Amino acid sequence: MAGMFPGKAKMRKDAKNDGAAAGEATSGEPMPGEPTSDPIPGAAAPEDGPLIDARGLLCPLPVLRLRKALAALAPGQTVRILADDPMAQIDIPHFCTETGHVLIEASPRADGICFKLRRQ
């Protein structure tokens, strides 16, 4: 089987990713759209729940990252998502309507819109 794809074996052998799997951030930073506890300038306080930085992600990725983060929370907990995709203004409220989660706030900012939601 190794003989079928000689280029792939060589790429893996020569890759200099220090053991990081494909798609992992090697600089210690989370992948775009992953929840983070690091503050984003102008973002709400940490007691408002985890913050998902979905800037740079296009539909439907912000909603998919939001759904994943909400699944990890207990009912009643809140989560925030910062998105700069114009479709997020439609997709996130629609997602809340369809799933029963509560959209608490949508705040326009210079770098996108910050949504705050409560898990049902």
Sequence and secondary structure as in RCSB ss.txt:
>XXXX:A:sequence
MAGMFPGKAKMRKDAKNDGAAAGEATSGEPMPGEPTSDPIPGAAAPEDGPLIDARGLLCPLPVLRLRKALAALAP
GQTVRILADDPMAQIDIPHFCTETGHVLIEASPRADGICFKLRRQ
>XXXX:A:secstr
 GGG HHHHHHHHH  STT  TT  SSS   TTSEE S  TT   GGG  EEE TT  TTHHHHHHHHHHHTS T
T EEEEEE  TTHHHHHHHHHHHH  EEEEEEEETTEEEEEEE  
